[in-house]
Amino acid sequence: DNVETPSWGIFVKDGKENGKPHPKVRLENFYRHYNASKLRHVDLFLSHWKGKEEELFAKLVEKYGPEPDESQTKKKSTFLSVPVTGAMNAVKMLGLTSSRKPPPAPQTG
């Protein structure tokens, strides 16, 4: 009866680092607001500016204007739709469950 039950979990980040949106989210918002044709290059720009993201945003502000807030970008999405879908897909891929039932609660004691 002394069976050890494996524990697991999936953590969904809110897209923020140190209280600010993740650089990818910030850059997508920036280009969505000022120059949508550059949205397809976001990953390339971020890889080029890795570790110097704040310098990148300073240059963008100098070129285009102030960094838009989330209400100005008009992104159409539902709250947590992408992260939750990603988490559910990860559960399926790992074979942790084959149904939509919630996983069993962890045993204590």
Jmol script that loads the backbone (N, CA, C; Angstrom):
load data "model"
ATOM      1  N   ASP A   1       0.809  -1.206   0.000  1.00  0.00           N
ATOM      2  CA  ASP A   1       0.000   0.000   0.000  1.00  0.00           C
ATOM      3  C   ASP A   1       0.848   1.265   0.000  1.00  0.00           C
ATOM      4  N   ASN A   2       2.127   1.085   0.061  1.00  0.00           N
ATOM      5  CA  ASN A   2       3.023   2.238   0.082  1.00  0.00           C
ATOM      6  C   ASN A   2       3.465   2.548  -1.347  1.00  0.00           C
ATOM      7  N   VAL A   3       2.490   2.865  -2.193  1.00  0.00           N
ATOM      8  CA  VAL A   3       2.746   3.116  -3.606  1.00  0.00           C
ATOM      9  C   VAL A   3       3.037   4.599  -3.804  1.00  0.00           C
ATOM     10  N   GLU A   4       4.121   4.850  -4.505  1.00  0.00           N
ATOM     11  CA  GLU A   4       4.484   6.236  -4.792  1.00  0.00           C
ATOM     12  C   GLU A   4       3.789   6.662  -6.078  1.00  0.00           C
ATOM     13  N   THR A   5       3.062   7.769  -6.001  1.00  0.00           N
ATOM     14  CA  THR A   5       2.344   8.286  -7.155  1.00  0.00           C
ATOM     15  C   THR A   5       3.152   9.422  -7.764  1.00  0.00           C
ATOM     16  N   PRO A   6       3.455   9.327  -9.059  1.00  0.00           N
ATOM     17  CA  PRO A   6       4.218  10.417  -9.676  1.00  0.00           C
ATOM     18  C   PRO A   6       3.392  11.699  -9.684  1.00  0.00           C
ATOM     19  N   SER A   7       4.060  12.793  -9.494  1.00  0.00           N
ATOM     20  CA  SER A   7       3.363  14.074  -9.567  1.00  0.00           C
ATOM     21  C   SER A   7       3.850  14.815 -10.795  1.00  0.00           C
ATOM     22  N   TRP A   8       3.004  15.615 -11.380  1.00  0.00           N
ATOM     23  CA  TRP A   8       3.345  16.374 -12.573  1.00  0.00           C
ATOM     24  C   TRP A   8       2.472  17.608 -12.607  1.00  0.00           C
ATOM     25  N   GLY A   9       2.832  18.524 -13.435  1.00  0.00           N
ATOM     26  CA  GLY A   9       2.050  19.737 -13.584  1.00  0.00           C
ATOM     27  C   GLY A   9       2.489  20.495 -14.814  1.00  0.00           C
ATOM     28  N   ILE A  10       1.610  21.306 -15.283  1.00  0.00           N
ATOM     29  CA  ILE A  10       1.916  22.178 -16.415  1.00  0.00           C
ATOM     30  C   ILE A  10       1.657  23.591 -15.954  1.00  0.00           C
ATOM     31  N   PHE A  11       2.659  24.426 -16.122  1.00  0.00           N
ATOM     32  CA  PHE A  11       2.537  25.800 -15.678  1.00  0.00           C
ATOM     33  C   PHE A  11       2.392  26.696 -16.897  1.00  0.00           C
ATOM     34  N   VAL A  12       1.408  27.558 -16.864  1.00  0.00           N
ATOM     35  CA  VAL A  12       1.137  28.462 -17.973  1.00  0.00           C
ATOM     36  C   VAL A  12       1.561  29.853 -17.554  1.00  0.00           C
ATOM     37  N   LYS A  13       2.507  30.425 -18.289  1.00  0.00           N
ATOM     38  CA  LYS A  13       2.959  31.785 -17.999  1.00  0.00           C
ATOM     39  C   LYS A  13       1.964  32.788 -18.557  1.00  0.00           C
ATOM     40  N   ASP A  14       1.929  33.943 -17.958  1.00  0.00           N
ATOM     41  CA  ASP A  14       0.991  34.965 -18.398  1.00  0.00           C
ATOM     42  C   ASP A  14       1.559  35.866 -19.482  1.00  0.00           C
ATOM     43  N   GLY A  15       2.735  35.537 -20.022  1.00  0.00           N
ATOM     44  CA  GLY A  15       3.308  36.352 -21.086  1.00  0.00           C
ATOM     45  C   GLY A  15       4.049  37.573 -20.575  1.00  0.00           C
ATOM     46  N   LYS A  16       4.354  37.595 -19.275  1.00  0.00           N
ATOM     47  CA  LYS A  16       5.045  38.753 -18.716  1.00  0.00           C
ATOM     48  C   LYS A  16       6.337  38.318 -18.026  1.00  0.00           C
ATOM     49  N   GLU A  17       7.322  39.199 -18.085  1.00  0.00           N
ATOM     50  CA  GLU A  17       8.577  39.005 -17.382  1.00  0.00           C
ATOM     51  C   GLU A  17       8.838  40.254 -16.570  1.00  0.00           C
ATOM     52  N   ASN A  18       9.051  40.087 -15.280  1.00  0.00           N
ATOM     53  CA  ASN A  18       9.304  41.222 -14.391  1.00  0.00           C
ATOM     54  C   ASN A  18       8.211  42.283 -14.496  1.00  0.00           C
ATOM     55  N   GLY A  19       6.965  41.838 -14.613  1.00  0.00           N
ATOM     56  CA  GLY A  19       5.844  42.776 -14.669  1.00  0.00           C
ATOM     57  C   GLY A  19       5.589  43.377 -16.040  1.00  0.00           C
ATOM     58  N   LYS A  20       6.495  43.192 -16.978  1.00  0.00           N
ATOM     59  CA  LYS A  20       6.318  43.714 -18.339  1.00  0.00           C
ATOM     60  C   LYS A  20       5.946  42.554 -19.246  1.00  0.00           C
ATOM     61  N   PRO A  21       5.199  42.843 -20.310  1.00  0.00           N
ATOM     62  CA  PRO A  21       4.934  41.770 -21.275  1.00  0.00           C
ATOM     63  C   PRO A  21       6.250  41.224 -21.841  1.00  0.00           C
ATOM     64  N   HIS A  22       6.249  39.969 -22.216  1.00  0.00           N
ATOM     65  CA  HIS A  22       7.409  39.319 -22.825  1.00  0.00           C
ATOM     66  C   HIS A  22       7.835  40.129 -24.053  1.00  0.00           C
ATOM     67  N   PRO A  23       9.151  40.209 -24.349  1.00  0.00           N
ATOM     68  CA  PRO A  23       9.608  40.995 -25.503  1.00  0.00           C
ATOM     69  C   PRO A  23       8.885  40.644 -26.811  1.00  0.00           C
ATOM     70  N   LYS A  24       8.553  39.378 -27.014  1.00  0.00           N
ATOM     71  CA  LYS A  24       7.861  39.006 -28.254  1.00  0.00           C
ATOM     72  C   LYS A  24       6.472  39.652 -28.291  1.00  0.00           C
ATOM     73  N   VAL A  25       5.773  39.616 -27.174  1.00  0.00           N
ATOM     74  CA  VAL A  25       4.447  40.231 -27.098  1.00  0.00           C
ATOM     75  C   VAL A  25       4.567  41.731 -27.310  1.00  0.00           C
ATOM     76  N   ARG A  26       5.560  42.349 -26.674  1.00  0.00           N
ATOM     77  CA  ARG A  26       5.764  43.796 -26.832  1.00  0.00           C
ATOM     78  C   ARG A  26       6.039  44.160 -28.285  1.00  0.00           C
ATOM     79  N   LEU A  27       6.921  43.383 -28.930  1.00  0.00           N
ATOM     80  CA  LEU A  27       7.279  43.688 -30.316  1.00  0.00           C
ATOM     81  C   LEU A  27       6.091  43.465 -31.254  1.00  0.00           C
ATOM     82  N   GLU A  28       5.355  42.383 -31.025  1.00  0.00           N
ATOM     83  CA  GLU A  28       4.160  42.150 -31.838  1.00  0.00           C
ATOM     84  C   GLU A  28       3.167  43.297 -31.673  1.00  0.00           C
ATOM     85  N   ASN A  29       2.969  43.752 -30.447  1.00  0.00           N
ATOM     86  CA  ASN A  29       2.067  44.881 -30.203  1.00  0.00           C
ATOM     87  C   ASN A  29       2.558  46.142 -30.906  1.00  0.00           C
ATOM     88  N   PHE A  30       3.866  46.354 -30.836  1.00  0.00           N
ATOM     89  CA  PHE A  30       4.462  47.542 -31.460  1.00  0.00           C
ATOM     90  C   PHE A  30       4.201  47.545 -32.966  1.00  0.00           C
ATOM     91  N   TYR A  31       4.543  46.434 -33.603  1.00  0.00           N
ATOM     92  CA  TYR A  31       4.366  46.363 -35.059  1.00  0.00           C
ATOM     93  C   TYR A  31       2.890  46.283 -35.457  1.00  0.00           C
ATOM     94  N   ARG A  32       2.065  45.648 -34.645  1.00  0.00           N
ATOM     95  CA  ARG A  32       0.634  45.604 -34.947  1.00  0.00           C
ATOM     96  C   ARG A  32       0.078  47.028 -34.979  1.00  0.00           C
ATOM     97  N   HIS A  33       0.603  47.880 -34.103  1.00  0.00           N
ATOM     98  CA  HIS A  33       0.130  49.266 -34.010  1.00  0.00           C
ATOM     99  C   HIS A  33       0.725  50.169 -35.097  1.00  0.00           C
ATOM    100  N   TYR A  34       2.044  50.036 -35.343  1.00  0.00           N
ATOM    101  CA  TYR A  34       2.728  50.983 -36.227  1.00  0.00           C
ATOM    102  C   TYR A  34       3.028  50.465 -37.636  1.00  0.00           C
ATOM    103  N   ASN A  35       3.346  49.179 -37.784  1.00  0.00           N
ATOM    104  CA  ASN A  35       3.805  48.683 -39.077  1.00  0.00           C
ATOM    105  C   ASN A  35       3.544  47.176 -39.178  1.00  0.00           C
ATOM    106  N   ALA A  36       2.300  46.809 -39.445  1.00  0.00           N
ATOM    107  CA  ALA A  36       1.887  45.406 -39.453  1.00  0.00           C
ATOM    108  C   ALA A  36       2.668  44.547 -40.448  1.00  0.00           C
ATOM    109  N   SER A  37       3.236  45.149 -41.475  1.00  0.00           N
ATOM    110  CA  SER A  37       3.982  44.355 -42.457  1.00  0.00           C
ATOM    111  C   SER A  37       5.233  43.721 -41.848  1.00  0.00           C
ATOM    112  N   LYS A  38       5.677  44.202 -40.708  1.00  0.00           N
ATOM    113  CA  LYS A  38       6.879  43.653 -40.067  1.00  0.00           C
ATOM    114  C   LYS A  38       6.566  42.545 -39.066  1.00  0.00           C
ATOM    115  N   LEU A  39       5.291  42.263 -38.834  1.00  0.00           N
ATOM    116  CA  LEU A  39       4.923  41.232 -37.862  1.00  0.00           C
ATOM    117  C   LEU A  39       5.549  39.872 -38.188  1.00  0.00           C
ATOM    118  N   ARG A  40       5.670  39.563 -39.455  1.00  0.00           N
ATOM    119  CA  ARG A  40       6.218  38.251 -39.833  1.00  0.00           C
ATOM    120  C   ARG A  40       7.703  38.127 -39.508  1.00  0.00           C
ATOM    121  N   HIS A  41       8.363  39.235 -39.179  1.00  0.00           N
ATOM    122  CA  HIS A  41       9.801  39.212 -38.893  1.00  0.00           C
ATOM    123  C   HIS A  41      10.133  39.296 -37.400  1.00  0.00           C
ATOM    124  N   VAL A  42       9.120  39.249 -36.546  1.00  0.00           N
ATOM    125  CA  VAL A  42       9.322  39.437 -35.105  1.00  0.00           C
ATOM    126  C   VAL A  42      10.369  38.475 -34.552  1.00  0.00           C
ATOM    127  N   ASP A  43      10.268  37.195 -34.855  1.00  0.00           N
ATOM    128  CA  ASP A  43      11.228  36.219 -34.324  1.00  0.00           C
ATOM    129  C   ASP A  43      12.652  36.510 -34.799  1.00  0.00           C
ATOM    130  N   LEU A  44      12.796  36.901 -36.043  1.00  0.00           N
ATOM    131  CA  LEU A  44      14.110  37.237 -36.586  1.00  0.00           C
ATOM    132  C   LEU A  44      14.700  38.446 -35.851  1.00  0.00           C
ATOM    133  N   PHE A  45      13.885  39.486 -35.663  1.00  0.00           N
ATOM    134  CA  PHE A  45      14.362  40.679 -34.957  1.00  0.00           C
ATOM    135  C   PHE A  45      14.775  40.337 -33.526  1.00  0.00           C
ATOM    136  N   LEU A  46      13.955  39.526 -32.859  1.00  0.00           N
ATOM    137  CA  LEU A  46      14.278  39.177 -31.468  1.00  0.00           C
ATOM    138  C   LEU A  46      15.548  38.338 -31.362  1.00  0.00           C
ATOM    139  N   SER A  47      15.773  37.462 -32.323  1.00  0.00           N
ATOM    140  CA  SER A  47      17.012  36.673 -32.269  1.00  0.00           C
ATOM    141  C   SER A  47      18.224  37.567 -32.507  1.00  0.00           C
ATOM    142  N   HIS A  48      18.085  38.554 -33.382  1.00  0.00           N
ATOM    143  CA  HIS A  48      19.180  39.483 -33.665  1.00  0.00           C
ATOM    144  C   HIS A  48      19.474  40.383 -32.459  1.00  0.00           C
ATOM    145  N   TRP A  49      18.435  40.798 -31.740  1.00  0.00           N
ATOM    146  CA  TRP A  49      18.580  41.719 -30.613  1.00  0.00           C
ATOM    147  C   TRP A  49      18.581  41.002 -29.259  1.00  0.00           C
ATOM    148  N   LYS A  50      18.782  39.689 -29.249  1.00  0.00           N
ATOM    149  CA  LYS A  50      18.748  38.920 -27.992  1.00  0.00           C
ATOM    150  C   LYS A  50      19.701  39.524 -26.962  1.00  0.00           C
ATOM    151  N   GLY A  51      19.167  39.794 -25.781  1.00  0.00           N
ATOM    152  CA  GLY A  51      19.955  40.401 -24.715  1.00  0.00           C
ATOM    153  C   GLY A  51      20.003  41.915 -24.784  1.00  0.00           C
ATOM    154  N   LYS A  52      19.511  42.483 -25.890  1.00  0.00           N
ATOM    155  CA  LYS A  52      19.521  43.939 -26.070  1.00  0.00           C
ATOM    156  C   LYS A  52      18.121  44.430 -26.422  1.00  0.00           C
ATOM    157  N   GLU A  53      17.107  43.758 -25.874  1.00  0.00           N
ATOM    158  CA  GLU A  53      15.729  44.073 -26.229  1.00  0.00           C
ATOM    159  C   GLU A  53      15.351  45.515 -25.869  1.00  0.00           C
ATOM    160  N   GLU A  54      15.810  45.989 -24.715  1.00  0.00           N
ATOM    161  CA  GLU A  54      15.456  47.359 -24.320  1.00  0.00           C
ATOM    162  C   GLU A  54      16.057  48.382 -25.288  1.00  0.00           C
ATOM    163  N   GLU A  55      17.247  48.084 -25.806  1.00  0.00           N
ATOM    164  CA  GLU A  55      17.857  48.958 -26.820  1.00  0.00           C
ATOM    165  C   GLU A  55      17.007  48.948 -28.094  1.00  0.00           C
ATOM    166  N   LEU A  56      16.522  47.773 -28.478  1.00  0.00           N
ATOM    167  CA  LEU A  56      15.644  47.657 -29.645  1.00  0.00           C
ATOM    168  C   LEU A  56      14.393  48.523 -29.456  1.00  0.00           C
ATOM    169  N   PHE A  57      13.756  48.423 -28.290  1.00  0.00           N
ATOM    170  CA  PHE A  57      12.541  49.198 -28.061  1.00  0.00           C
ATOM    171  C   PHE A  57      12.828  50.696 -28.018  1.00  0.00           C
ATOM    172  N   ALA A  58      13.977  51.074 -27.508  1.00  0.00           N
ATOM    173  CA  ALA A  58      14.346  52.499 -27.517  1.00  0.00           C
ATOM    174  C   ALA A  58      14.454  53.008 -28.954  1.00  0.00           C
ATOM    175  N   LYS A  59      15.053  52.204 -29.841  1.00  0.00           N
ATOM    176  CA  LYS A  59      15.173  52.598 -31.246  1.00  0.00           C
ATOM    177  C   LYS A  59      13.806  52.657 -31.931  1.00  0.00           C
ATOM    178  N   LEU A  60      12.943  51.702 -31.591  1.00  0.00           N
ATOM    179  CA  LEU A  60      11.600  51.704 -32.175  1.00  0.00           C
ATOM    180  C   LEU A  60      10.800  52.922 -31.722  1.00  0.00           C
ATOM    181  N   VAL A  61      10.921  53.279 -30.462  1.00  0.00           N
ATOM    182  CA  VAL A  61      10.227  54.461 -29.943  1.00  0.00           C
ATOM    183  C   VAL A  61      10.738  55.720 -30.640  1.00  0.00           C
ATOM    184  N   GLU A  62      12.057  55.757 -30.859  1.00  0.00           N
ATOM    185  CA  GLU A  62      12.658  56.898 -31.562  1.00  0.00           C
ATOM    186  C   GLU A  62      12.131  56.992 -32.996  1.00  0.00           C
ATOM    187  N   LYS A  63      11.969  55.837 -33.654  1.00  0.00           N
ATOM    188  CA  LYS A  63      11.535  55.824 -35.048  1.00  0.00           C
ATOM    189  C   LYS A  63      10.027  56.036 -35.199  1.00  0.00           C
ATOM    190  N   TYR A  64       9.230  55.316 -34.397  1.00  0.00           N
ATOM    191  CA  TYR A  64       7.784  55.307 -34.600  1.00  0.00           C
ATOM    192  C   TYR A  64       6.995  56.165 -33.610  1.00  0.00           C
ATOM    193  N   GLY A  65       7.439  56.236 -32.371  1.00  0.00           N
ATOM    194  CA  GLY A  65       6.674  56.919 -31.333  1.00  0.00           C
ATOM    195  C   GLY A  65       6.560  56.033 -30.109  1.00  0.00           C
ATOM    196  N   PRO A  66       5.749  56.442 -29.134  1.00  0.00           N
ATOM    197  CA  PRO A  66       5.668  55.710 -27.873  1.00  0.00           C
ATOM    198  C   PRO A  66       5.159  54.278 -28.047  1.00  0.00           C
ATOM    199  N   GLU A  67       5.634  53.427 -27.171  1.00  0.00           N
ATOM    200  CA  GLU A  67       5.209  52.024 -27.209  1.00  0.00           C
ATOM    201  C   GLU A  67       3.724  51.956 -26.884  1.00  0.00           C
ATOM    202  N   PRO A  68       2.946  51.308 -27.749  1.00  0.00           N
ATOM    203  CA  PRO A  68       1.505  51.236 -27.500  1.00  0.00           C
ATOM    204  C   PRO A  68       1.190  50.318 -26.324  1.00  0.00           C
ATOM    205  N   ASP A  69       0.117  50.638 -25.619  1.00  0.00           N
ATOM    206  CA  ASP A  69      -0.310  49.703 -24.586  1.00  0.00           C
ATOM    207  C   ASP A  69      -1.256  48.693 -25.229  1.00  0.00           C
ATOM    208  N   GLU A  70      -1.613  47.684 -24.455  1.00  0.00           N
ATOM    209  CA  GLU A  70      -2.403  46.581 -25.013  1.00  0.00           C
ATOM    210  C   GLU A  70      -3.741  47.044 -25.579  1.00  0.00           C
ATOM    211  N   SER A  71      -4.326  48.086 -25.016  1.00  0.00           N
ATOM    212  CA  SER A  71      -5.631  48.545 -25.502  1.00  0.00           C
ATOM    213  C   SER A  71      -5.526  49.197 -26.878  1.00  0.00           C
ATOM    214  N   GLN A  72      -4.339  49.629 -27.272  1.00  0.00           N
ATOM    215  CA  GLN A  72      -4.157  50.293 -28.562  1.00  0.00           C
ATOM    216  C   GLN A  72      -3.874  49.319 -29.701  1.00  0.00           C
ATOM    217  N   THR A  73      -3.528  48.088 -29.390  1.00  0.00           N
ATOM    218  CA  THR A  73      -3.112  47.157 -30.439  1.00  0.00           C
ATOM    219  C   THR A  73      -4.259  46.412 -31.090  1.00  0.00           C
ATOM    220  N   LYS A  74      -5.416  46.421 -30.472  1.00  0.00           N
ATOM    221  CA  LYS A  74      -6.614  45.807 -31.045  1.00  0.00           C
ATOM    222  C   LYS A  74      -6.423  44.339 -31.404  1.00  0.00           C
ATOM    223  N   LYS A  75      -5.672  43.615 -30.589  1.00  0.00           N
ATOM    224  CA  LYS A  75      -5.487  42.195 -30.838  1.00  0.00           C
ATOM    225  C   LYS A  75      -6.755  41.458 -30.439  1.00  0.00           C
ATOM    226  N   LYS A  76      -7.257  40.642 -31.335  1.00  0.00           N
ATOM    227  CA  LYS A  76      -8.471  39.895 -31.048  1.00  0.00           C
ATOM    228  C   LYS A  76      -8.088  38.526 -30.503  1.00  0.00           C
ATOM    229  N   SER A  77      -8.346  38.345 -29.216  1.00  0.00           N
ATOM    230  CA  SER A  77      -8.117  37.036 -28.618  1.00  0.00           C
ATOM    231  C   SER A  77      -8.966  36.937 -27.366  1.00  0.00           C
ATOM    232  N   THR A  78      -9.171  35.734 -26.929  1.00  0.00           N
ATOM    233  CA  THR A  78      -9.897  35.547 -25.685  1.00  0.00           C
ATOM    234  C   THR A  78      -8.895  35.295 -24.581  1.00  0.00           C
ATOM    235  N   PHE A  79      -9.266  35.649 -23.401  1.00  0.00           N
ATOM    236  CA  PHE A  79      -8.382  35.532 -22.246  1.00  0.00           C
ATOM    237  C   PHE A  79      -7.864  34.107 -22.114  1.00  0.00           C
ATOM    238  N   LEU A  80      -6.567  33.943 -22.149  1.00  0.00           N
ATOM    239  CA  LEU A  80      -5.868  32.672 -21.971  1.00  0.00           C
ATOM    240  C   LEU A  80      -6.184  31.613 -23.015  1.00  0.00           C
ATOM    241  N   SER A  81      -6.768  31.974 -24.148  1.00  0.00           N
ATOM    242  CA  SER A  81      -7.143  30.951 -25.118  1.00  0.00           C
ATOM    243  C   SER A  81      -5.934  30.199 -25.650  1.00  0.00           C
ATOM    244  N   VAL A  82      -4.862  30.877 -25.960  1.00  0.00           N
ATOM    245  CA  VAL A  82      -3.691  30.208 -26.511  1.00  0.00           C
ATOM    246  C   VAL A  82      -2.949  29.402 -25.451  1.00  0.00           C
ATOM    247  N   PRO A  83      -2.619  29.989 -24.271  1.00  0.00           N
ATOM    248  CA  PRO A  83      -1.898  29.198 -23.283  1.00  0.00           C
ATOM    249  C   PRO A  83      -2.667  27.958 -22.825  1.00  0.00           C
ATOM    250  N   VAL A  84      -3.972  28.078 -22.604  1.00  0.00           N
ATOM    251  CA  VAL A  84      -4.740  26.929 -22.141  1.00  0.00           C
ATOM    252  C   VAL A  84      -4.784  25.857 -23.217  1.00  0.00           C
ATOM    253  N   THR A  85      -4.988  26.264 -24.463  1.00  0.00           N
ATOM    254  CA  THR A  85      -4.989  25.304 -25.557  1.00  0.00           C
ATOM    255  C   THR A  85      -3.630  24.619 -25.649  1.00  0.00           C
ATOM    256  N   GLY A  86      -2.555  25.393 -25.514  1.00  0.00           N
ATOM    257  CA  GLY A  86      -1.210  24.819 -25.544  1.00  0.00           C
ATOM    258  C   GLY A  86      -0.994  23.835 -24.410  1.00  0.00           C
ATOM    259  N   ALA A  87      -1.474  24.165 -23.222  1.00  0.00           N
ATOM    260  CA  ALA A  87      -1.328  23.269 -22.070  1.00  0.00           C
ATOM    261  C   ALA A  87      -2.111  21.983 -22.290  1.00  0.00           C
ATOM    262  N   MET A  88      -3.320  22.108 -22.834  1.00  0.00           N
ATOM    263  CA  MET A  88      -4.126  20.916 -23.087  1.00  0.00           C
ATOM    264  C   MET A  88      -3.458  20.028 -24.133  1.00  0.00           C
ATOM    265  N   ASN A  89      -2.887  20.648 -25.163  1.00  0.00           N
ATOM    266  CA  ASN A  89      -2.183  19.857 -26.179  1.00  0.00           C
ATOM    267  C   ASN A  89      -0.966  19.174 -25.597  1.00  0.00           C
ATOM    268  N   ALA A  90      -0.252  19.853 -24.705  1.00  0.00           N
ATOM    269  CA  ALA A  90       0.927  19.255 -24.074  1.00  0.00           C
ATOM    270  C   ALA A  90       0.531  18.034 -23.250  1.00  0.00           C
ATOM    271  N   VAL A  91      -0.573  18.126 -22.531  1.00  0.00           N
ATOM    272  CA  VAL A  91      -1.055  16.992 -21.734  1.00  0.00           C
ATOM    273  C   VAL A  91      -1.333  15.806 -22.641  1.00  0.00           C
ATOM    274  N   LYS A  92      -1.999  16.056 -23.768  1.00  0.00           N
ATOM    275  CA  LYS A  92      -2.309  14.970 -24.706  1.00  0.00           C
ATOM    276  C   LYS A  92      -1.036  14.374 -25.292  1.00  0.00           C
ATOM    277  N   MET A  93      -0.087  15.256 -25.688  1.00  0.00           N
ATOM    278  CA  MET A  93       1.153  14.776 -26.306  1.00  0.00           C
ATOM    279  C   MET A  93       1.967  13.927 -25.337  1.00  0.00           C
ATOM    280  N   LEU A  94       1.926  14.281 -24.063  1.00  0.00           N
ATOM    281  CA  LEU A  94       2.672  13.522 -23.064  1.00  0.00           C
ATOM    282  C   LEU A  94       1.950  12.248 -22.646  1.00  0.00           C
ATOM    283  N   GLY A  95       0.731  12.087 -23.154  1.00  0.00           N
ATOM    284  CA  GLY A  95      -0.028  10.887 -22.834  1.00  0.00           C
ATOM    285  C   GLY A  95      -0.506  10.854 -21.403  1.00  0.00           C
ATOM    286  N   LEU A  96      -0.638  12.018 -20.785  1.00  0.00           N
ATOM    287  CA  LEU A  96      -1.021  12.066 -19.385  1.00  0.00           C
ATOM    288  C   LEU A  96      -2.510  11.868 -19.185  1.00  0.00           C
ATOM    289  N   THR A  97      -3.277  12.128 -20.206  1.00  0.00           N
ATOM    290  CA  THR A  97      -4.715  11.901 -20.129  1.00  0.00           C
ATOM    291  C   THR A  97      -5.252  11.789 -21.547  1.00  0.00           C
ATOM    292  N   SER A  98      -6.288  11.019 -21.695  1.00  0.00           N
ATOM    293  CA  SER A  98      -6.877  10.889 -23.020  1.00  0.00           C
ATOM    294  C   SER A  98      -8.267  11.501 -23.067  1.00  0.00           C
ATOM    295  N   SER A  99      -8.676  12.108 -21.973  1.00  0.00           N
ATOM    296  CA  SER A  99      -9.996  12.733 -21.943  1.00  0.00           C
ATOM    297  C   SER A  99      -9.866  14.157 -21.448  1.00  0.00           C
ATOM    298  N   ARG A 100     -10.954  14.845 -21.411  1.00  0.00           N
ATOM    299  CA  ARG A 100     -10.949  16.228 -20.941  1.00  0.00           C
ATOM    300  C   ARG A 100     -11.210  16.303 -19.443  1.00  0.00           C
ATOM    301  N   LYS A 101     -11.246  15.171 -18.758  1.00  0.00           N
ATOM    302  CA  LYS A 101     -11.428  15.188 -17.315  1.00  0.00           C
ATOM    303  C   LYS A 101     -10.185  15.790 -16.664  1.00  0.00           C
ATOM    304  N   PRO A 102     -10.364  16.549 -15.577  1.00  0.00           N
ATOM    305  CA  PRO A 102      -9.188  17.099 -14.894  1.00  0.00           C
ATOM    306  C   PRO A 102      -8.342  15.991 -14.308  1.00  0.00           C
ATOM    307  N   PRO A 103      -7.038  16.211 -14.174  1.00  0.00           N
ATOM    308  CA  PRO A 103      -6.191  15.193 -13.580  1.00  0.00           C
ATOM    309  C   PRO A 103      -6.565  14.992 -12.114  1.00  0.00           C
ATOM    310  N   PRO A 104      -6.215  13.850 -11.554  1.00  0.00           N
ATOM    311  CA  PRO A 104      -6.545  13.609 -10.146  1.00  0.00           C
ATOM    312  C   PRO A 104      -5.801  14.586  -9.244  1.00  0.00           C
ATOM    313  N   ALA A 105      -6.446  14.928  -8.150  1.00  0.00           N
ATOM    314  CA  ALA A 105      -5.815  15.828  -7.183  1.00  0.00           C
ATOM    315  C   ALA A 105      -4.615  15.136  -6.545  1.00  0.00           C
ATOM    316  N   PRO A 106      -3.562  15.896  -6.227  1.00  0.00           N
ATOM    317  CA  PRO A 106      -2.405  15.273  -5.592  1.00  0.00           C
ATOM    318  C   PRO A 106      -2.760  14.718  -4.228  1.00  0.00           C
ATOM    319  N   GLN A 107      -2.139  13.610  -3.890  1.00  0.00           N
ATOM    320  CA  GLN A 107      -2.385  13.000  -2.589  1.00  0.00           C
ATOM    321  C   GLN A 107      -1.488  13.667  -1.568  1.00  0.00           C
ATOM    322  N   THR A 108      -2.043  13.932  -0.421  1.00  0.00           N
ATOM    323  CA  THR A 108      -1.251  14.533   0.660  1.00  0.00           C
ATOM    324  C   THR A 108      -1.145  13.557   1.808  1.00  0.00           C
ATOM    325  N   GLY A 109      -0.115  13.772   2.551  1.00  0.00           N
ATOM    326  CA  GLY A 109      -0.003  12.967   3.757  1.00  0.00           C
ATOM    327  C   GLY A 109       0.981  11.932   3.712  1.00  0.00           C
TER     328      GLY A 109
END
end "model"
wireframe off; spacefill off
backbone 0.3
color backbone group
